[in-house]
Amino acid sequence: MQKIVVHIPKLIIIHTCMAFCTRQYAIFHFYKCYYL
């Protein structure tokens, strides 16, 4: 799953991260958010 995430553009990752996590969590725990 990590390889797939790496290929995904950062913009899409940000939107996906913010969709599942709160804004503050997405900002402070950016990598942890989309890795989970």
Steps between C-alpha positions, in 0.01 A plus 500: 500500500794732565615474137154595373487799735840620376380504138195707593552878456543704818187704428282188492666375820420830672132482402477134601677572827271792583199290403577233763681719753444845645682803358735532798577126498567513126744789545691376806485129417502520120702185428345293777152593378525362146724210603221377729 
